[in-house]
Amino acid sequence: MRRRGRQPDFPVCRGQGAGESGSGETAVDRPRRARLLTSRARPALHITLHPLRVAGSNFRAGEHVTVIVNMPPGMLTGRGLAAEDGSFVVDFPSVEGVPRGLRVRATGSEGSAAIYAPRASRTAPSTD
């Protein structure tokens, strides 16, 4: 029985031919499918301290990434290049300890962007 409704935006291959797997997709479809799957993942930043290291994931492969670190009253800038898997690492060896008011923004040359801005603790300190 065939369903009616919206058709998929990508070609659907059915059946098996030479060099195809049982999944019904051809080698030509695999790169497109991989792009569709990875395009859904949002860019993210992972921060480690002592010294400050900014690691990004899910950026576009080969994208030039600019990282801006805001630490009142100053600001630092670093650059990196996203690898094939969309990851990058930028180190800031001059930043030691836990900077107050730390905010980090990474912007890629092809439009990827992610922000790290920790929330203030929601629990009030005890007044006992």
C-alpha positions as CSV (number, residue, x, y, z in Angstrom):
1,M,0.0,0.0,0.0
2,R,1.4,3.4,-0.9
3,R,1.0,6.3,1.4
4,R,-0.1,9.6,0.1
5,G,1.2,12.9,1.4
6,R,4.4,14.9,1.2
7,Q,7.2,13.3,-0.8
8,P,10.8,13.3,0.7
9,D,13.1,16.1,-0.4
10,F,15.9,13.6,-1.1
11,P,16.0,10.7,-3.6
12,V,14.9,7.4,-2.1
13,C,16.5,4.3,-3.7
14,R,14.9,0.9,-3.4
15,G,16.1,-2.5,-4.4
16,Q,19.6,-3.9,-4.6
17,G,22.0,-3.6,-7.4
18,A,25.8,-4.1,-7.8
19,G,27.6,-2.5,-4.9
20,E,24.6,-1.6,-2.9
21,S,23.9,-2.7,0.6
22,G,20.6,-4.2,1.8
23,S,19.6,-0.8,3.2
24,G,18.4,0.4,-0.2
25,E,20.8,3.3,-0.3
26,T,23.6,3.7,-2.9
27,A,27.1,5.0,-2.4
28,V,26.0,8.2,-4.0
29,D,23.3,8.7,-1.3
30,R,25.6,8.1,1.7
31,P,27.4,11.4,1.6
32,R,24.1,13.3,1.3
33,R,22.6,11.3,4.1
34,A,25.7,12.0,6.3
35,R,25.3,15.8,5.6
36,L,21.6,15.7,6.5
37,L,22.3,13.9,9.7
38,T,25.2,16.1,10.8
39,S,23.4,19.3,9.8
40,R,20.8,18.7,12.5
41,A,23.4,18.7,15.3
42,R,23.9,22.2,16.7
43,P,27.4,23.6,17.2
44,A,28.5,23.4,20.8
45,L,31.3,24.6,23.0
46,H,33.1,22.6,25.8
47,I,35.2,24.6,28.2
48,T,38.0,23.4,30.5
49,L,40.0,25.6,32.9
50,H,43.5,25.8,34.2
51,P,44.4,27.0,31.6
52,L,41.4,27.9,29.5
53,R,40.7,25.6,26.6
54,V,37.7,26.1,24.3
55,A,36.8,23.0,22.3
56,G,34.0,23.1,19.7
57,S,32.0,20.4,18.0
58,N,29.5,20.2,15.1
59,F,30.9,23.2,13.2
60,R,31.3,22.8,9.4
61,A,34.3,21.0,8.2
62,G,37.2,23.3,7.2
63,E,35.4,26.3,8.7
64,H,37.7,29.1,10.1
65,V,36.5,29.7,13.7
66,T,37.0,32.9,15.7
67,V,36.7,32.5,19.5
68,I,36.0,35.6,21.6
69,V,36.5,35.2,25.4
70,N,34.9,37.9,27.5
71,M,36.2,38.2,31.0
72,P,35.4,41.5,32.6
73,P,37.1,43.9,32.3
74,G,39.0,42.4,29.3
75,M,38.6,40.3,26.2
76,L,40.7,37.8,24.3
77,T,40.5,36.4,20.8
78,G,41.7,33.2,19.3
79,R,41.3,31.4,16.0
80,G,41.0,27.8,14.9
81,L,40.1,25.6,12.0
82,A,37.4,23.0,12.2
83,A,38.5,19.5,11.3
84,E,36.6,17.1,9.1
85,D,34.3,16.1,12.0
86,G,33.6,19.7,12.8
87,S,35.7,19.9,15.9
88,F,38.4,22.4,16.9
89,V,40.4,23.4,20.0
90,V,41.7,26.9,20.9
91,D,43.9,27.3,24.0
92,F,44.2,30.5,26.0
93,P,47.3,29.7,28.2
94,S,47.3,33.2,29.8
95,V,43.9,32.5,31.5
96,E,44.4,30.7,34.9
97,G,41.9,30.0,37.6
98,V,38.2,30.5,37.2
99,P,37.5,33.9,35.6
100,R,34.4,35.7,37.0
101,G,31.8,36.6,34.4
102,L,33.3,34.3,31.7
103,R,31.5,34.2,28.4
104,V,32.7,32.6,25.2
105,R,31.4,32.9,21.7
106,A,32.7,31.0,18.7
107,T,31.7,32.1,15.2
108,G,32.6,30.1,12.0
109,S,33.3,31.6,8.6
110,E,30.3,29.7,7.1
111,G,27.8,30.8,9.7
112,S,28.2,28.2,12.5
113,A,28.0,29.8,16.0
114,A,27.9,28.7,19.6
115,I,27.9,30.5,23.0
116,Y,29.1,29.5,26.4
117,A,27.6,31.6,29.2
118,P,27.3,29.8,32.5
119,R,24.2,30.5,34.6
120,A,24.5,32.0,38.1
121,S,23.8,29.4,40.8
122,R,20.0,29.2,41.4
123,T,20.4,28.2,45.0
124,A,20.8,31.1,47.4
125,P,23.6,30.7,50.0
126,S,22.6,29.8,53.5
127,T,22.2,32.7,55.9
128,D,22.5,30.6,59.0
